[in-house]
Amino acid sequence: MIQDIFPHKWDIAYYPKEPKADSFILFFYQDQLLVIKEAAEEQHLPKIIYPVYAKVKHWVRNATYLFSLDEKEMFRVEILDESTKQELEGSIAGSCFEERRFFRTAAPKEYGFAGITGLHLNGWYRKNKFCGACGKPLENDQKERMLYCPACKNMVFPRINPAVIVGVTDGSRLLLTKYRGRDYKNYALVAGFTEIGESFEETVAREVLEETGLTVKNIRYYKSQPWAFADDILAGYFCEVEGNAEITMDPGELSVAEWVEREDIEVEYDDTSLTNEMICYFKYGKGTLR
């Protein structure tokens, strides 16, 4: 999956650091990240040698430490206006700003994962400039990844939405779905967000019932995945249909919900998503994905 970048070393812990000469500077504009596209069509995060390039030095202000990849430290710089965005693109050959979906297929893989994780954090910083309790400006904490309000002591941590991905089986059949109104048009699995006061297993049963009218049993955990494309942490589960296997689809959520025999599932492992891996796991069996 997208986060499986071994043997590259990833450290997401927060440290109150300043950029150094060999740091990476990640430039964000709204929900976009600046990348450099090389002739070989490999997508790389731009490396700005701080502060060697005087022409970009004035942009590297108030840089926030994000994480490190293979001990290379990466920092966030927010671009606030369209004119500065265009000026920055014009100063770095081959560069352009890209939205989140771009990083599903970015190469090398470790940079793609760093890019989408950076966009997740950037969205949190961008949307939490002021305290939701008293309206005063928030400040970076110096010990952990947290924003705090000096006025009322409110603490704001990164938003991570818990959700489930569910592989519902009926013998040799797997329940495949397509969500209504989504850009993603391939087959998916039943999915949904966990409600307050609800366990993952309870979310599985509720989401399957709401979207397909099916009751399930033998709910068992498979694997988890950080999914920064939607600020989620995904928990994958398999379960079996209990009783009547006739689908009653919720047309407000889904455009397709159908049972597909194992041999009729058309899927190739794409090394990106938990949904894809779970469909491949059902079709091909354990041990075929590596």
Secondary structure, 3 states (H helix, E strand, C coil): CCCCCCCCCEECCCCCCCCCCCCEEEEEECCEEEEEECCCCCEECCCCCCCCCHHHHCCCCCCEEEEEECCEEEEEEEECCHHHHHHHHHHCCCEEEECHHHHHCCCCHHHHHHHHHHHHHHHHHHHCCECCCCCCECEECCCCCCEECCCCCCEECCCCEEEEEEEEEECCEEEEEEECCCCCCCCECEEEECCCCCCHHHHHHHHHHHHHCCEEEEEEEEEEEEECCCCEEEEEEEEEEECCCCCCCCCCCEEEEEEEEHHHCCCCCCCCCHHHHHHHHHHHCCCCCC
